[in-house]
């Protein structure tokens, strides 16, 4: 593959930064939303006392990656959300560069540049920097890991180590990476040239060196094995209760544990609540709940119509299909499929969860578009027609949303 020119990468970075700053200045809302207060609390306590704890005295309800990032920003600029958003805009611009580099290791020109420019304009990549949530940092680290994996000019051992360490950094931001990391280490000898058992062990070492201290710290604090956070039980429970409640199914109110019990006991209480709820339901409501999560995960209204996601969806789906016969696409396809499965089961209905793995959606979409383009005139006409159709879809977004809500009411009440 031909390397992407530095000038082209600089243009992508500059355009990406302008788009992200422009979006922030357009006033999408307060950067502190949802889970933001929890991350901010951990960061402030870490700076003030050197102890990883939040206002509720919880010591591992959130993985440390994003609070550590915020603490680093606050240490330099003070407890400024504006500074954190500005740094995230820079990270978002660098993520677009990484996506172009990643595509450059897999696709023929001009598709690496096409992927870079798609990343510049993709809503799932330019909106996260505006909020103090994990998606921006996570997508940067994920792109970095995959760039290392496909960096053919590096020796296999270096690629494997940086890949494993970058995955560990992403894991410290969002714990769902762990499942892919296990698969990746086992399957690394099949991921491309230059990888064998030694490189698989090297990747495992890179992961362990970065993630291990957090696991050791948790064992010292809790006296038991806690690989990431103490919120596995609540995520499992929310993944079943919340979609039933939001879809209109008669279900118990969201469970709240007794006050003033240790966080591990709270998590165990949520796990018990999940088992009780699951035992009270037949397969129909369970399928209903997880179908609602899946459809919400792929829902194109956030609440505005996400034209970019809809445009890329058939292309990245085709990229997933191509991964059957193209080994270089299989790691990205595996990560996307595992992520969709995990977000269907854990955490409840939320569309923004897909933003974290957006770099891989752009890569797979680029692979799908490149394959279609190579097939000749009819496929190129389809691509052009699909782009034009999306303009019409965007212009009719209000009607489409009403139709989507009607379908939702018809199926889910």
Backbone torsions as a table, in degrees:
resi	resn	phi	psi	omega
1	UNK	NA	145.0	179.1
2	UNK	-83.2	138.3	179.1
3	UNK	-68.4	148.7	176.3
4	UNK	-76.6	135.9	-175.0
5	UNK	-68.0	143.1	178.2
6	UNK	-58.0	-35.8	180.0
7	UNK	-63.6	-43.2	178.9
8	UNK	-63.8	-39.7	178.3
9	UNK	-65.0	-38.2	178.8
10	UNK	-64.7	-40.9	177.8
11	UNK	-63.6	-41.3	177.8
12	UNK	-61.9	-45.1	-179.3
13	UNK	-62.2	-44.0	-178.8
14	UNK	-64.8	-45.0	179.5
15	UNK	-64.6	-41.2	179.6
16	UNK	-62.3	-41.2	179.7
17	UNK	-64.7	-42.5	178.9
18	UNK	-61.9	-43.2	-179.8
19	UNK	-62.9	-43.3	-177.0
20	UNK	-70.5	-41.8	176.5
21	UNK	-65.1	-41.4	177.8
22	UNK	-60.3	-40.5	178.8
23	UNK	-65.4	-42.5	178.5
24	UNK	-61.2	-43.9	-178.5
25	UNK	-70.0	-19.3	178.8
26	UNK	-72.8	-9.4	175.9
27	UNK	78.2	57.3	179.3
28	UNK	-70.7	-11.1	-178.7
29	UNK	135.1	174.8	179.9
30	UNK	-62.7	136.9	177.1
31	UNK	-66.6	-19.8	179.1
32	UNK	-94.8	105.0	-176.2
33	UNK	-147.9	146.4	175.9
34	UNK	58.6	-117.1	-176.7
35	UNK	-76.1	-4.5	-174.0
36	UNK	-57.8	-41.3	-176.8
37	UNK	-60.0	-37.3	178.6
38	UNK	-65.5	-43.9	178.2
39	UNK	-63.8	-43.2	179.6
40	UNK	-61.1	-41.7	-179.4
41	UNK	-60.7	-46.6	178.1
42	UNK	-60.3	-42.9	-177.7
43	UNK	-63.7	-43.9	-178.6
44	UNK	-65.5	-44.9	178.8
45	UNK	-63.7	-36.6	179.4
46	UNK	-63.3	-40.2	178.5
47	UNK	-72.4	-40.0	-175.3
48	UNK	-73.7	-39.9	-172.3
49	UNK	-121.6	-10.3	-176.1
50	UNK	74.8	11.3	-178.5
51	UNK	-115.2	135.8	179.2
52	UNK	-85.0	97.3	-177.9
53	UNK	-155.7	153.4	178.5
54	UNK	-108.3	-173.4	-177.2
55	UNK	-63.2	-27.1	179.3
56	UNK	-87.7	6.8	-179.5
57	UNK	66.7	22.0	173.3
58	UNK	-80.1	142.4	-171.5
59	UNK	-111.6	-5.4	178.0
60	UNK	-160.1	32.2	179.2
61	UNK	-75.1	-14.3	174.5
62	UNK	-130.2	140.9	172.3
63	UNK	-60.9	156.1	-168.9
64	UNK	-83.2	-12.2	-169.6
65	UNK	-59.1	-54.2	-176.7
66	UNK	-71.0	-42.2	173.8
67	UNK	-58.7	-36.6	175.9
68	UNK	-64.0	-40.1	176.3
69	UNK	-60.3	-48.1	178.6
70	UNK	-62.0	-41.4	179.5
71	UNK	-61.1	-39.2	177.1
72	UNK	-62.7	-42.1	177.6
73	UNK	-65.3	-45.2	-179.0
74	UNK	-64.6	-33.9	179.9
75	UNK	-63.3	-31.5	-178.4
76	UNK	-90.4	-42.5	-170.8
77	UNK	-111.9	2.4	-172.7
78	UNK	82.9	174.0	-176.3
79	UNK	-75.6	68.7	-174.6
80	UNK	-111.3	115.5	175.8
81	UNK	-67.7	-30.8	178.4
82	UNK	-63.2	-40.5	178.1
83	UNK	-64.8	-40.9	178.9
84	UNK	-62.6	-41.8	178.4
85	UNK	-64.4	-40.7	179.3
86	UNK	-62.4	-44.3	178.2
87	UNK	-63.8	-38.0	178.9
88	UNK	-66.6	-33.5	174.9
89	UNK	-62.1	-40.6	176.0
90	UNK	-64.1	-43.8	177.6
91	UNK	-60.7	-40.7	179.0
92	UNK	-62.7	-39.7	177.2
93	UNK	-65.0	-42.1	177.7
94	UNK	-64.5	-33.0	177.6
95	UNK	-61.8	-39.4	177.4
96	UNK	-62.3	-40.0	176.8
97	UNK	-62.8	-44.6	179.1
98	UNK	-61.7	-37.9	179.0
99	UNK	-64.1	-41.4	176.8
100	UNK	-63.5	-41.6	177.7
101	UNK	-65.0	-41.4	177.8
102	UNK	-60.3	-48.3	179.0
103	UNK	-63.6	-31.3	178.4
104	UNK	-65.0	-23.1	177.3
105	UNK	-85.6	-4.2	-174.5
106	UNK	-126.5	-40.1	-171.3
107	UNK	-109.0	154.0	175.7
108	UNK	-80.1	151.6	174.2
109	UNK	-58.7	148.2	6.7
110	UNK	-95.4	16.5	-170.6
111	UNK	-69.2	-29.7	173.3
112	UNK	-59.9	-41.7	177.1
113	UNK	-67.8	-37.3	177.4
114	UNK	-60.7	-40.6	177.5
115	UNK	-64.8	-41.5	178.8
116	UNK	-60.8	-44.9	-179.9
117	UNK	-71.6	-33.1	174.2
118	UNK	-62.3	-39.5	178.2
119	UNK	-64.5	-35.2	177.9
120	UNK	-57.9	-40.4	-170.5
121	UNK	-103.3	-0.6	-177.0
122	UNK	-78.2	123.7	-175.4
123	UNK	-58.2	-38.8	-179.0
124	UNK	-66.9	-7.6	175.5
125	UNK	-113.2	-28.6	-178.8
126	UNK	-92.5	-13.7	178.8
127	UNK	-87.3	-34.7	-176.5
128	UNK	-57.7	-33.6	-179.7
129	UNK	-59.9	-17.9	-177.5
130	UNK	-76.4	-8.7	-174.0
131	UNK	-129.0	148.1	179.3
132	UNK	-83.3	69.3	178.4
133	UNK	-131.5	170.3	-167.9
134	UNK	-78.1	-17.5	-166.9
135	UNK	-60.2	-40.3	-177.4
136	UNK	-63.5	-51.9	179.6
137	UNK	-63.8	-40.7	-178.5
138	UNK	-62.6	-45.6	-178.2
139	UNK	-65.4	-34.3	176.1
140	UNK	-63.1	-48.7	-178.6
141	UNK	-66.7	-36.8	178.2
142	UNK	-64.8	-44.1	177.5
143	UNK	-62.3	-39.8	178.4
144	UNK	-61.3	-43.0	179.5
145	UNK	-60.7	-43.5	-177.0
146	UNK	-75.8	-29.1	172.3
147	UNK	-61.6	-44.5	178.1
148	UNK	-62.0	-41.1	-179.1
149	UNK	-60.1	-36.8	-174.8
150	UNK	-105.8	15.1	-180.0
151	UNK	-80.3	84.1	-172.7
152	UNK	-63.0	-22.3	-179.4
153	UNK	-78.0	-10.5	178.4
154	UNK	-91.4	152.2	171.1
155	UNK	-62.4	152.2	-176.8
156	UNK	-57.8	-38.7	-179.3
157	UNK	-64.5	-42.1	179.3
158	UNK	-66.4	-44.3	178.3
159	UNK	-57.6	-45.4	-177.6
160	UNK	-64.3	-42.4	-177.4
161	UNK	-66.1	-47.1	-179.4
162	UNK	-65.8	-37.6	176.3
163	UNK	-59.3	-49.6	-179.6
164	UNK	-64.3	-42.7	-179.6
165	UNK	-66.7	-39.2	178.8
166	UNK	-67.3	-38.4	174.9
167	UNK	-62.4	-39.0	178.3
168	UNK	-63.2	-41.9	177.6
169	UNK	-61.6	-41.8	176.9
170	UNK	-64.9	-38.4	177.6
171	UNK	-61.4	-36.9	178.6
172	UNK	-71.7	-10.6	174.5
173	UNK	-97.0	-46.1	178.6
174	UNK	-136.7	120.0	-170.0
175	UNK	-69.7	-16.1	-177.0
176	UNK	-65.8	-11.5	176.4
177	UNK	-63.2	-25.2	-171.7
178	UNK	-57.2	-42.1	-178.3
179	UNK	-62.6	-45.5	177.8
180	UNK	-63.4	-39.5	-178.8
181	UNK	-59.6	-40.6	178.0
182	UNK	-62.4	-48.4	177.9
183	UNK	-60.6	-42.1	-175.5
184	UNK	-63.5	-41.8	179.6
185	UNK	-65.1	-43.4	-179.0
186	UNK	-66.7	-39.1	-173.7
187	UNK	-95.4	-0.2	-175.7
188	UNK	-53.3	-40.4	178.4
189	UNK	-59.4	-16.6	-179.4
190	UNK	-103.5	4.1	-175.5
191	UNK	-87.5	-8.4	179.5
192	UNK	156.4	176.5	-179.0
193	UNK	-67.3	147.3	177.2
194	UNK	90.0	1.1	-178.7
195	UNK	-116.0	133.9	175.2
196	UNK	-143.7	-161.7	-178.8
197	UNK	-63.6	-38.6	179.8
198	UNK	-62.3	-43.1	179.4
199	UNK	-67.0	-34.1	176.3
200	UNK	-62.5	-42.6	176.8
201	UNK	-65.8	-35.9	178.1
202	UNK	-64.9	-41.7	176.7
203	UNK	-62.8	-41.8	177.6
204	UNK	-62.5	-38.3	178.1
205	UNK	-64.5	-45.1	178.2
206	UNK	-59.2	-41.0	178.3
207	UNK	-65.7	-46.3	-175.4
208	UNK	-66.3	-38.3	-177.7
209	UNK	-63.7	-34.5	-178.2
210	UNK	-89.0	-39.8	-177.6
211	UNK	-85.7	-25.8	-175.0
212	UNK	-57.2	-44.4	-179.2
213	UNK	-57.6	-35.4	177.8
214	UNK	-66.5	-40.8	178.8
215	UNK	-65.3	-42.2	178.4
216	UNK	-63.8	-43.5	178.5
217	UNK	-59.2	-44.0	-179.9
218	UNK	-64.2	-36.9	177.7
219	UNK	-65.9	-38.6	178.3
220	UNK	-66.1	-35.1	-177.8
221	UNK	-78.7	-44.1	-171.6
222	UNK	-104.5	-16.0	-177.8
223	UNK	73.3	19.9	177.3
224	UNK	-154.0	169.6	-176.3
225	UNK	-77.9	115.2	175.7
226	UNK	-129.5	96.5	-171.9
227	UNK	-67.9	-31.6	-176.1
228	UNK	-133.1	-72.9	-177.2
229	UNK	-142.7	176.7	-179.0
230	UNK	-103.0	32.6	-176.7
231	UNK	-121.0	18.0	178.5
232	UNK	-63.1	-41.1	-178.5
233	UNK	-65.8	-44.2	-179.3
234	UNK	-68.4	-34.1	177.6
235	UNK	-65.8	-40.1	178.4
236	UNK	-66.1	-43.9	179.8
237	UNK	-65.1	-45.8	-180.0
238	UNK	-62.0	-33.1	179.5
239	UNK	-64.4	-19.8	178.3
240	UNK	-105.7	-43.7	-174.6
241	UNK	-73.6	-46.3	-172.7
242	UNK	-62.8	-45.1	178.9
243	UNK	-65.3	-32.3	176.5
244	UNK	-66.0	-44.9	-179.4
245	UNK	-64.4	-45.0	-176.3
246	UNK	-73.2	-23.0	178.8
247	UNK	-90.7	4.6	175.1
248	UNK	87.9	10.4	179.0
249	UNK	-80.3	135.8	178.9
250	UNK	-66.4	111.6	-175.3
251	UNK	-143.3	159.4	179.0
252	UNK	-59.0	152.9	172.9
253	UNK	-62.6	155.2	-177.2
254	UNK	-58.0	128.4	-174.7
255	UNK	-66.5	138.7	175.6
256	UNK	-125.9	119.6	179.7
257	UNK	-65.5	165.0	175.7
258	UNK	-61.5	148.1	-179.5
259	UNK	-72.2	156.7	171.7
260	UNK	61.7	29.2	171.0
261	UNK	-106.0	151.2	-177.1
262	UNK	-56.6	152.7	-173.8
263	UNK	-64.2	-33.0	176.3
264	UNK	-66.4	-36.2	176.7
265	UNK	-69.2	-35.9	174.6
266	UNK	-60.4	-44.6	-179.1
267	UNK	-64.1	-41.1	177.1
268	UNK	-63.7	-36.1	178.3
269	UNK	-64.1	-41.1	176.5
270	UNK	-64.3	-38.4	177.9
271	UNK	-62.7	-40.8	176.8
272	UNK	-65.5	-39.4	178.1
273	UNK	-63.2	-38.0	176.6
274	UNK	-62.2	-45.5	-178.4
275	UNK	-63.9	-39.3	178.3
276	UNK	-64.8	-44.8	-179.6
277	UNK	-63.7	-44.4	-179.6
278	UNK	-62.2	-40.0	-179.2
279	UNK	-67.1	-24.9	-178.2
280	UNK	-84.6	-6.4	-174.5
281	UNK	-112.1	146.6	169.1
282	UNK	-82.3	-179.5	-178.5
283	UNK	-67.1	-29.3	-178.7
284	UNK	-59.1	-54.5	178.4
285	UNK	-62.7	-34.3	179.3
286	UNK	-65.2	-46.0	177.6
287	UNK	-62.6	-40.1	177.4
288	UNK	-57.7	-46.3	-177.7
289	UNK	-62.0	-49.4	-175.7
290	UNK	-73.7	-29.5	173.1
291	UNK	-65.0	-39.0	177.8
292	UNK	-63.3	-43.0	176.6
293	UNK	-59.5	-46.6	-177.8
294	UNK	-63.0	-46.5	-179.0
295	UNK	-66.3	-36.7	176.4
296	UNK	-66.0	-39.3	178.6
297	UNK	-57.9	-35.4	-177.3
298	UNK	-101.1	7.2	-176.7
299	UNK	-67.7	133.6	-173.1
300	UNK	-87.8	-0.4	-178.4
301	UNK	-106.2	122.7	-172.1
302	UNK	-126.7	37.0	-3.4
303	UNK	-83.6	-13.6	176.2
304	UNK	-70.4	160.3	-177.2
305	UNK	-70.2	123.5	179.7
306	UNK	-90.2	86.0	-179.8
307	UNK	-56.6	-40.4	-175.1
308	UNK	-66.9	-39.4	179.3
309	UNK	-66.0	-44.5	-179.4
310	UNK	-63.5	-41.5	-179.5
311	UNK	-61.9	-41.7	-175.8
312	UNK	-81.3	-19.7	-171.3
313	UNK	-56.6	-51.4	179.2
314	UNK	-64.6	-26.6	-179.7
315	UNK	-73.3	-43.9	178.9
316	UNK	-74.2	-27.6	172.8
317	UNK	-63.7	-39.4	176.5
318	UNK	-67.0	-36.6	174.9
319	UNK	-61.0	-39.6	174.7
320	UNK	-60.6	-41.2	179.4
321	UNK	-64.6	-40.5	180.0
322	UNK	-64.9	-26.2	-178.7
323	UNK	-62.1	-17.0	176.0
324	UNK	-59.6	-35.7	-173.7
325	UNK	-117.3	-3.8	-179.7
326	UNK	-119.8	102.3	-174.3
327	UNK	-60.0	-31.0	-177.6
328	UNK	-67.7	-18.6	179.0
329	UNK	-92.6	-11.1	-172.7
330	UNK	-65.5	-40.6	177.8
331	UNK	-59.0	-44.4	179.0
332	UNK	-64.7	-42.5	179.2
333	UNK	-62.7	-41.4	179.1
334	UNK	-62.3	-43.7	-179.2
335	UNK	-63.5	-44.7	-178.8
336	UNK	-62.6	-46.5	-178.1
337	UNK	-65.9	-41.4	177.0
338	UNK	-63.8	-40.0	-179.9
339	UNK	-63.6	-46.1	179.4
340	UNK	-60.4	-42.1	179.3
341	UNK	-63.5	-44.7	-178.4
342	UNK	-66.5	-41.3	-179.8
343	UNK	-72.5	-18.4	173.0
344	UNK	-72.5	-33.4	-175.0
345	UNK	-95.0	-31.1	-171.7
346	UNK	-118.2	147.1	166.7
347	UNK	89.7	-18.1	179.9
348	UNK	89.5	178.3	-175.4
349	UNK	-75.0	118.6	178.5
350	UNK	-157.4	125.4	-179.3
351	UNK	-77.9	-28.0	-174.0
352	UNK	-68.5	-16.8	-179.7
353	UNK	-59.4	-28.9	-179.0
354	UNK	-71.0	-15.2	-178.1
355	UNK	-67.3	-27.0	-178.1
356	UNK	-63.5	-39.6	-178.9
357	UNK	-99.5	20.7	179.3
358	UNK	-55.7	-36.7	177.8
359	UNK	-54.8	-36.3	-178.6
360	UNK	-77.7	-30.4	173.5
361	UNK	-63.9	-42.2	178.6
362	UNK	-63.9	-43.2	178.4
363	UNK	-60.5	-49.0	-179.2
364	UNK	-65.0	-36.9	176.2
365	UNK	-64.1	-40.0	176.8
366	UNK	-62.1	-41.2	177.8
367	UNK	-64.2	-41.3	178.5
368	UNK	-65.1	-43.9	179.3
369	UNK	-64.6	-41.0	179.5
370	UNK	-61.9	-41.7	179.7
371	UNK	-65.8	-41.8	178.5
372	UNK	-65.0	-42.4	-179.6
373	UNK	-61.1	-38.0	-178.8
374	UNK	-71.2	-15.8	-177.3
375	UNK	-79.4	-9.8	173.8
376	UNK	113.6	-166.6	-167.9
377	UNK	-61.7	-44.1	-175.9
378	UNK	-64.0	-41.1	178.7
379	UNK	-67.6	-36.3	178.1
380	UNK	-66.7	-38.3	175.8
381	UNK	-63.7	-37.3	177.3
382	UNK	-63.0	-42.9	178.6
383	UNK	-60.1	-45.6	179.4
384	UNK	-63.8	-41.9	178.6
385	UNK	-64.1	-38.5	178.7
386	UNK	-65.3	-39.9	176.5
387	UNK	-62.7	-44.7	177.7
388	UNK	-64.0	-39.3	178.3
389	UNK	-61.3	-36.1	-179.7
390	UNK	-69.1	-28.8	174.0
391	UNK	-64.6	-43.1	176.9
392	UNK	-64.7	-39.8	177.6
393	UNK	-61.9	-41.6	179.5
394	UNK	-63.7	-41.6	179.9
395	UNK	-67.2	-25.7	-179.1
396	UNK	-104.7	22.4	-171.9
397	UNK	-58.1	-37.7	-179.0
398	UNK	-61.8	-45.1	178.8
399	UNK	-65.6	-40.4	-178.7
400	UNK	-63.8	-40.6	179.5
401	UNK	-63.9	-41.5	177.2
402	UNK	-61.6	-40.1	177.6
403	UNK	-64.6	-41.1	178.9
404	UNK	-64.0	-39.8	178.5
405	UNK	-67.4	-34.7	177.1
406	UNK	-64.8	-42.5	177.4
407	UNK	-62.2	-42.1	179.1
408	UNK	-60.3	-45.5	-180.0
409	UNK	-65.9	-35.2	-178.4
410	UNK	-66.8	-39.7	-175.6
411	UNK	-91.2	-33.8	-172.2
412	UNK	-114.0	-4.6	178.8
413	UNK	88.5	NA	NA
